[in-house]
Every structure is written in structure tokens, then in C-alpha cells.
Amino acid sequence: MPTVYRFDGLRVVIYPNDHRPAHVHVLGQGGEAVFVLNCPDGPPELRELFGFGRAEVARIRATLADALPRICAEWKVIHGPY
């Protein structure tokens, strides 16, 4: 499971055997959130949530939006077209 980005103790992961649409799993601090990226322009949308609070989800979404070009490029390397 390639970690493609890290921030504030969290890992952004893209699983090599995963499915479309382009999405990431954000793991850490006892939680996991799955965001559909809507590559290449975003915005990231929350799909699943376990263990993170509302404020944390908003912060994660904003961070993913800022890093979206890099993260979408990583998806494309691992899976090909979005």
C-alpha cells in the first residue's frame, strides 16, 4: 500500500489493487477516511468515514485539495487514467 502523501501524522494511501474512481484512504490517529479525488480538478469528496471528527474531516479535505495535482499524478502512475 503506497503512501503517496503525509501530513500531520496522517498517511494518504492508494492501494495498487483498488478500483476506480480515483480515491485515497487517509489513515492515522485511530481513524480512516476515504475521499474520491475527482481528478484532475477536484474537489475531493468524502465517501467513507471511521473515527475522525467533523473538524478533522474538513482539515483533511482542505489538505487534499491543496495537494490534489500531486496525488492525482500518483493515482495515474499506479492505476493509469482516472
N, C-alpha and C positions, 0 to 999 in steps of 0.2 A: 504494500500500500504506500505509494509515493506521497510523501509530504511535500506539497508544492509551495507552501507559504506558512510562515509562523508569525504570530503576533500575540502579545500579552499572555503568554503561557498557553496559547491555543495552537492547534495544528490544523491546517487546511489540507485535506486528503482527497485524492482522486484514485479510486480503485481501478486497476487495469482491466478487470473483467466486468466492469459495471456497464450500464445501459445509457442510452440517450433518453431525454435531452441532457445537454451538458449541465452537470451539477457537481457540488462538492459536499463533503462531510466535514464539519468543523467539530473537532474533538478536544476535550480538556476540561479541567475544573469540575469533573463529575457530570458533564453534560455532553450532548451531541445535537447538532442542528444540521439539517440538510437544506441547502439552498440551490434552486435552479438558477443558473447563471444568466440565461437569456443572452448568450454570446451573439455577436461581439459587443453589443451596445448596452446590455443590461436593461433595467436594473435587476439585481439579484432578488429572488422571491423565496421566502421561507416555504418549505414543503413539509418538513417534519421537525419536531422539537422534543427533546428529552432533557430536562434538568436545568435549562437556562431560564432566567427571568426575563421579563419584558424589556428592561433597560439593557441587559446584556445582548439580547437579540438585536436591538436597534444599533448598538455599537458594532456588533459583528457585521450586520448588513452594510453599514457605512464603510467599514474597513474593506469588505469585499468589493464594494462599488469602487473604492479608490484603487484597488489592485486588480480590477477586472481585466484590463488588457493582458497583464502578465498571467493571470490564472486561466483565461480563455486560451492563451497560447499554449499553456501546459496541457490543457484538455486536448487540444488539437494534436500535440506531439504524441500523447498516449492513445487517443481514440480516433484521430482523423477528423473529418469535418464535424461541425456541431450537430 
